[in-house]
């Protein structure tokens, strides 16, 4: 059956608009509706064809991207920017909210939830036949908690209150999008870089340990979503400086298995970095053997893999655009070739944005270039033109399919 974009938007908008937000008292919200999506739209915005998702589907996986909702701003990496959404529709089968599901966005106080912007992404995705991933139910780092959570008074029975607070949050979010979102980054970045151990937060101090918090998050998500893919998401990739962090992640994953924590997959963010030049390759250094050992251990424990937030930091590359783009593409090709050697374990692949101008690395100080030029780490440049990086990804997806 063919459903027009206009009809789909009208039907989805009516049902989602009718959903109550959770206010004082913290009860659970009604689930978001599941609609019959329209036929996938044809490529737009001058994107090369076949699209990256079409290529990915040959290997029974999806290609996707982060996207935002910024009402009133038609010039961003958001559903309000038609030039950007042309690329998303042409290239992606899956989107993930960049910030709209994080605690700061959906829970401004202990008793109030605001899902407006997340609902907008869901409505738009369903109207365009795109799946949606959930990111994230718990970013377990104090600097990314809302202020109220860092200073929260857990009262006379802190364990019970912390358990209530976390359980209610995960139930509220997952129930709202039940039947719509089937893969969640349940926990994001839970490692303390200085201690090389799970990080302490107000919640972990109340419950007695970080592991108690993380385990409860996954058990709660599993109780709500028996068939969903539950993911632990973290930022490691194949550069030598990530070796200690990879070891920490392995210990965390081993602990999950030993305690029976229902974690299905490891989300590998893959913000790969050319931080220096290796004379042997003329490109960024990488530790392929160590990275393969890491992937062997992760998959050997039975975990699936996802690439959840791909982009490239090009800080050490020359200013010349043609040379820089070629080296970024080559570095990414090598990385994905290793990742696709694990194709039997690898599920979806997502970029953290598709256009350079809107990529988070432009505002991330450690990634900024000394010459002040833009970081060119996404598949499309700031004029919405496909780059060699896009071709490299397409070639790897084609070979893997």
DRENVO-290523 format. One line per field, with one value per residue (C-alpha): residue number from 0; residue in one letter; x, y, z. Coordinates in Angstrom, 2 decimals. Each point is the difference from the previous one (the first is absolute). Layout:
DRENVO-290523
resi <- (NUM;...)
resn <- (a;...)
east <- (X;...)
north <- (Y;...)
up <- (Z;...)
end
This chain:
DRENVO-290523
resi <- (0;1;2;3;4;5;6;7;8;9;10;11;12;13;14;15;16;17;18;19;20;21;22;23;24;25;26;27;28;29;30;31;32;33;34;35;36;37;38;39;40;41;42;43;44;45;46;47;48;49;50;51;52;53;54;55;56;57;58;59;60;61;62;63;64;65;66;67;68;69;70;71;72;73;74;75;76;77;78;79;80;81;82;83;84;85;86;87;88;89;90;91;92;93;94;95;96;97;98;99;100;101;102;103;104;105;106;107;108;109;110;111;112;113;114;115;116;117;118;119;120;121;122;123;124;125;126;127;128;129;130;131;132;133;134;135;136;137;138;139;140;141;142;143;144;145;146;147;148;149;150;151;152;153;154;155;156;157;158;159;160;161;162;163;164;165;166;167;168;169;170;171;172;173;174;175;176;177;178;179;180;181;182;183;184;185;186;187;188;189;190;191;192;193;194;195;196;197;198;199;200;201;202;203;204;205;206;207;208;209;210;211;212;213;214;215;216;217;218;219;220;221;222;223;224;225;226;227;228;229;230;231;232;233;234;235;236;237;238;239;240;241;242;243;244;245;246;247;248;249;250;251;252;253;254;255;256;257;258;259;260;261;262;263;264;265;266;267;268;269;270;271;272;273;274;275;276;277;278;279;280;281;282;283;284;285;286;287;288;289;290;291;292;293;294;295;296;297;298;299;300;301;302;303;304;305;306;307;308;309;310;311;312;313;314;315;316;317;318;319;320;321;322;323;324;325;326;327;328;329;330;331;332;333;334;335;336;337;338;339;340;341;342;343;344;345;346;347;348;349;350;351;352;353;354;355;356;357;358;359;360;361;362;363;364;365;366;367;368;369;370;371;372;373;374;375;376;377;378;379;380;381;382;383;384;385;386;387;388;389;390;391;392;393;394;395;396;397;398;399;400)
resn <- (x;x;x;x;x;x;x;x;x;x;x;x;x;x;x;x;x;x;x;x;x;x;x;x;x;x;x;x;x;x;x;x;x;x;x;x;x;x;x;x;x;x;x;x;x;x;x;x;x;x;x;x;x;x;x;x;x;x;x;x;x;x;x;x;x;x;x;x;x;x;x;x;x;x;x;x;x;x;x;x;x;x;x;x;x;x;x;x;x;x;x;x;x;x;x;x;x;x;x;x;x;x;x;x;x;x;x;x;x;x;x;x;x;x;x;x;x;x;x;x;x;x;x;x;x;x;x;x;x;x;x;x;x;x;x;x;x;x;x;x;x;x;x;x;x;x;x;x;x;x;x;x;x;x;x;x;x;x;x;x;x;x;x;x;x;x;x;x;x;x;x;x;x;x;x;x;x;x;x;x;x;x;x;x;x;x;x;x;x;x;x;x;x;x;x;x;x;x;x;x;x;x;x;x;x;x;x;x;x;x;x;x;x;x;x;x;x;x;x;x;x;x;x;x;x;x;x;x;x;x;x;x;x;x;x;x;x;x;x;x;x;x;x;x;x;x;x;x;x;x;x;x;x;x;x;x;x;x;x;x;x;x;x;x;x;x;x;x;x;x;x;x;x;x;x;x;x;x;x;x;x;x;x;x;x;x;x;x;x;x;x;x;x;x;x;x;x;x;x;x;x;x;x;x;x;x;x;x;x;x;x;x;x;x;x;x;x;x;x;x;x;x;x;x;x;x;x;x;x;x;x;x;x;x;x;x;x;x;x;x;x;x;x;x;x;x;x;x;x;x;x;x;x;x;x;x;x;x;x;x;x;x;x;x;x;x;x;x;x;x;x;x;x;x;x;x;x;x;x;x;x;x;x;x;x;x;x;x;x;x;x;x;x;x;x;x;x;x;x;x;x)
east <- (0.00;1.34;-0.31;0.77;2.45;-2.83;-2.40;2.69;0.94;-3.61;-0.72;3.19;-0.26;-3.54;0.90;3.28;-1.49;-2.57;2.64;0.12;3.34;0.88;-0.37;0.12;-0.25;2.21;-2.49;0.82;-0.90;-2.11;2.00;0.65;-2.11;1.23;-1.21;0.30;2.87;-0.21;2.14;3.64;0.56;2.30;3.40;0.11;2.36;2.32;1.21;1.76;-2.02;-0.38;-0.21;2.14;-2.95;-0.89;3.56;-0.10;-3.26;1.77;1.80;-3.22;0.95;-0.97;2.04;-1.12;0.87;-0.55;-2.53;-1.33;-3.25;0.52;-3.35;0.38;3.42;-0.06;3.80;1.35;0.43;-3.66;-3.38;-0.79;2.73;-1.35;3.43;1.28;-3.03;0.33;3.34;-1.35;-2.90;2.28;2.72;-1.52;-2.43;0.45;0.37;1.00;-0.67;3.19;-1.07;-3.79;-0.25;2.70;-1.09;0.73;-2.46;-2.85;0.11;0.58;-1.03;-0.64;-3.75;-0.26;0.67;0.06;-0.09;-0.91;3.21;0.42;-3.60;0.71;2.87;-2.16;-2.84;2.41;1.80;-3.22;-1.30;3.17;0.17;3.06;0.64;1.05;2.66;-0.10;2.91;0.30;-1.89;2.94;3.14;1.79;2.28;-0.63;0.83;-2.85;-2.54;-2.53;1.03;-2.89;1.21;3.53;-1.38;-3.00;-0.94;-0.58;-1.46;0.01;0.01;2.38;0.19;-3.75;-0.37;2.80;-1.50;-3.41;1.42;1.88;-2.67;-2.71;2.11;0.70;-3.58;-1.34;2.22;-0.24;-3.76;-0.48;1.85;-0.92;-0.48;1.91;3.52;1.44;3.69;1.19;3.31;-1.11;3.23;2.47;3.63;0.16;3.81;2.00;3.09;2.15;-0.96;-0.37;-3.16;-3.74;-0.67;-1.60;-3.07;-2.61;-2.05;2.81;0.86;-3.62;-0.23;3.42;1.92;-0.01;-0.59;-3.28;-1.21;1.06;-1.46;-3.32;-0.16;0.37;-2.31;-2.68;0.35;-0.22;-3.14;-1.62;1.36;0.51;0.86;1.98;3.73;1.58;3.37;2.88;1.44;3.53;2.50;2.93;1.46;3.27;2.51;2.87;-1.05;-3.27;1.68;-0.52;-3.58;-0.66;1.32;-2.38;-2.93;0.92;-0.02;-3.41;-1.38;1.47;-1.71;-3.33;0.29;1.01;-2.90;-2.56;-0.64;-2.07;2.33;-0.31;2.53;2.90;-0.51;3.36;-0.30;2.89;0.98;3.22;2.90;2.95;1.93;3.48;1.56;1.50;3.00;-0.65;-3.46;-0.07;-3.23;-1.11;1.54;-2.22;0.49;-1.71;1.25;-1.04;-3.37;-0.64;0.86;-2.52;-2.72;0.85;-0.51;-3.24;-1.54;1.43;-2.14;-3.05;-0.57;-1.21;1.69;-1.36;1.77;-2.08;1.60;2.49;1.97;3.67;2.22;2.47;2.10;3.44;-0.74;1.09;-2.26;-0.31;-3.59;0.57;2.91;-1.78;-3.21;1.93;1.85;-3.16;-1.67;2.99;0.20;-3.73;0.17;2.70;-2.01;-3.21;1.79;1.10;-3.47;-1.58;2.35;-2.39;-3.07;-1.54;-0.18;-0.54;-3.44;-0.89;2.48;-0.79;1.82;-0.18;-1.32;0.33;1.14;3.24;-1.49;-2.35;2.34;0.70;3.78;-0.12;-0.61;2.10;3.26;2.25;-1.07;0.46;2.71;2.85;-0.62;-3.61;-1.46;-3.07;0.38;-0.91;-1.09;-3.46;-1.15;-1.19;1.65;-1.62;-1.50;-1.81;2.31;1.07;3.69;2.53;-0.91;-3.50;1.45;2.28;-2.94;-2.05;2.81;0.44;-3.76;-0.12;2.85;-1.55;-3.40)
north <- (0.00;3.44;2.61;3.60;1.96;2.43;-2.74;-1.72;3.24;0.74;-3.42;-0.21;3.58;-0.54;-3.06;1.31;3.37;-1.77;-1.60;1.47;1.15;-1.08;2.81;0.16;-3.40;-1.73;-2.50;-1.77;1.49;-1.67;-1.68;1.74;-1.35;-2.52;0.90;-1.72;1.91;1.29;-1.47;1.06;3.29;0.20;1.59;3.77;2.90;-1.24;-2.91;-2.77;-3.13;-2.65;1.50;-1.23;-1.67;-1.84;-1.36;-0.86;-1.92;-2.49;-1.13;0.03;3.14;3.66;3.14;3.03;3.32;2.20;2.76;2.87;1.87;3.74;1.78;3.37;-0.82;-1.14;0.10;-2.86;-3.75;-0.35;-1.07;3.69;0.32;-1.32;-0.10;-2.16;-2.27;-0.54;-1.65;-1.98;-1.36;-0.91;-1.66;-1.33;-2.62;0.90;3.14;0.59;3.15;1.97;1.46;-0.15;-3.17;0.83;0.72;3.73;0.16;-2.20;0.43;3.59;-0.81;-3.15;0.12;1.52;-1.56;1.89;-2.14;2.68;-0.06;-3.77;-0.46;2.27;-2.24;-3.11;1.59;1.09;-3.35;-1.99;2.31;-0.73;-3.78;0.27;-2.12;1.71;-1.02;1.13;2.03;-0.08;-1.28;0.75;2.01;-1.00;3.03;2.88;2.70;-1.28;-0.41;2.81;2.23;-1.15;-3.61;0.85;1.71;-2.24;-0.83;-3.76;0.22;-2.52;-3.06;1.00;-3.44;-0.27;3.61;-0.30;-3.24;1.66;3.02;-2.06;-2.64;2.60;1.89;-3.04;-1.20;3.42;0.36;-3.57;-0.20;3.21;-1.43;-3.68;-1.55;2.87;-0.28;-3.52;0.76;2.16;1.28;-0.87;1.23;2.41;0.55;-1.34;-0.16;2.34;0.89;0.72;-3.03;-2.38;-1.27;0.74;3.62;1.17;2.22;1.19;-3.01;-2.54;1.42;-0.37;-3.58;-1.13;-0.47;0.99;-3.63;0.00;2.96;-1.42;-3.43;1.49;2.09;-3.06;-2.21;2.70;0.46;-3.75;-0.27;2.72;-1.17;-3.78;-0.08;3.23;0.28;1.40;1.68;1.24;2.92;1.44;2.06;-2.37;-0.68;-1.24;2.77;-1.02;2.50;-1.90;-3.22;0.58;1.06;-3.14;-2.08;1.82;-0.68;-3.68;-0.24;1.68;-2.40;-2.99;1.20;0.28;-3.61;-1.33;1.78;-0.97;3.59;-0.04;1.86;-1.08;2.11;2.42;3.32;1.16;3.73;0.12;3.66;-1.05;2.40;1.03;1.60;-0.46;-1.22;-3.46;0.22;-3.54;0.80;3.81;-0.20;-0.34;-2.73;-2.85;-3.19;-2.57;-3.13;1.29;1.11;-3.42;-1.62;2.30;-0.88;-3.69;0.19;1.96;-2.34;-3.01;0.96;-0.14;3.73;1.46;3.11;3.30;3.06;2.69;3.45;-0.05;3.06;0.90;2.48;1.33;2.22;-1.13;0.07;2.78;2.93;-0.88;-1.17;-2.60;-1.59;0.10;-1.53;-2.79;-0.86;0.14;-2.38;-2.35;-0.07;-0.72;-2.68;-1.84;0.24;-1.28;-2.82;-1.27;0.49;-1.90;-2.90;-0.50;0.23;-3.10;1.96;3.53;1.59;3.57;2.74;3.64;3.27;2.75;2.42;0.11;3.60;1.58;3.34;-1.62;-2.65;0.29;-0.08;3.63;1.05;-2.66;1.65;-3.11;-0.53;3.58;0.62;2.41;1.69;0.77;-1.93;-2.18;-3.60;-2.00;-3.19;-0.82;-1.42;3.38;3.42;3.18;0.69;-3.39;-1.61;-3.63;-0.43;-2.82;-1.19;-0.76;-2.02;-1.92;-0.98;-0.99;-2.17;-1.84;-0.56;-1.30;-2.40;-1.23;-0.61)
up <- (0.00;-0.88;2.74;-0.81;2.14;0.80;1.14;2.05;1.74;0.77;1.48;2.02;1.16;1.29;2.05;1.37;0.85;2.11;2.22;3.50;1.30;3.50;2.49;3.78;1.58;-2.55;-1.39;-3.27;-3.35;-2.64;-2.78;-3.29;-2.85;-2.53;-3.46;-3.34;-1.63;-3.55;-2.73;0.29;-1.84;-3.00;0.28;0.28;0.41;-2.75;2.13;-1.93;-0.62;1.20;3.48;2.86;1.69;-3.20;-0.06;3.70;-0.39;-2.25;3.16;2.08;1.91;-0.17;-0.52;1.97;1.56;2.99;-0.53;2.10;0.46;0.28;-0.48;-1.66;-1.42;-3.61;-0.33;2.08;0.09;0.82;-1.27;-0.57;-2.68;-3.31;-1.67;2.85;0.08;-3.76;0.74;2.94;-2.05;-2.90;2.06;3.23;1.21;3.64;2.14;3.60;2.04;0.54;3.36;0.20;2.12;2.55;3.57;-0.37;-2.89;1.20;3.79;1.08;3.58;2.07;-0.68;-3.50;-3.39;-3.30;-3.14;-2.55;-2.03;0.18;-1.13;-2.98;-1.08;0.33;-2.02;-2.72;-0.13;-0.26;-2.73;-1.96;0.56;2.27;3.07;3.24;2.53;3.62;1.43;2.94;3.07;2.33;-0.78;3.16;0.42;2.46;-2.55;-2.18;2.77;0.37;2.90;2.16;-0.17;1.14;3.12;0.58;3.60;0.09;3.49;2.83;-2.26;-2.81;-1.63;-0.43;-1.16;-2.57;-1.29;-0.29;-1.81;-2.59;-0.50;-0.48;-2.54;-2.16;0.21;-0.96;-3.06;-1.29;0.48;-1.97;-3.01;0.37;-3.41;-1.61;1.43;0.18;0.57;2.91;1.27;3.51;1.61;-1.59;1.06;3.54;0.40;2.27;-2.06;3.05;2.10;-2.98;1.63;-0.21;0.87;3.26;-0.11;2.48;-1.01;0.45;3.42;1.01;-1.28;1.25;-3.25;-3.68;-0.95;1.96;-2.06;-3.35;0.72;1.08;-3.18;-2.20;2.06;-0.07;-3.75;-0.54;2.13;-2.12;-3.36;-0.04;-3.71;-0.38;-0.59;3.18;-0.61;2.11;-1.99;0.33;-1.95;-0.63;-3.44;-1.47;0.82;2.32;2.70;0.50;1.18;3.74;-0.53;-2.04;2.91;2.36;-2.31;-0.19;3.79;0.07;-2.62;1.84;3.17;-1.79;-1.19;3.41;1.73;-2.64;-1.04;-3.22;-2.36;-3.64;-1.84;0.21;-1.73;-1.35;-0.51;-2.52;0.17;-1.71;0.22;-2.14;2.86;-1.52;-3.23;-0.27;-2.37;-1.20;-1.35;-0.24;1.93;3.61;2.19;1.08;2.01;-2.19;1.77;3.43;-1.37;-1.47;3.33;1.67;-2.52;0.35;3.76;-0.27;-2.56;1.82;3.00;-2.27;-0.50;-3.28;-1.40;-1.31;-1.37;1.69;-0.47;-2.88;-1.11;-0.51;1.82;-2.59;2.28;-1.23;-3.72;-2.35;-0.81;-3.69;-0.44;-2.73;1.84;3.33;-1.33;-1.68;3.21;2.11;-2.46;0.01;3.80;0.27;-2.68;1.92;3.20;-1.54;-1.77;3.41;1.46;-2.88;0.56;2.92;-2.24;1.59;3.28;-1.36;-0.11;-0.94;-0.90;0.86;-0.64;2.60;-2.60;-3.77;-0.74;1.22;1.04;2.51;1.37;3.74;-0.60;-1.22;3.61;1.75;1.08;-0.16;-3.62;-1.19;-2.58;0.68;-3.38;0.94;-2.93;0.34;1.00;-3.10;1.70;-1.38;-3.36;-1.35;0.00;1.27;-3.43;0.15;-2.55;0.28;0.85;-0.50;3.51;-1.23;-2.90;2.37;2.21;-3.04;-1.36;3.29;0.34;-3.58;0.60;3.26;-1.58)
end
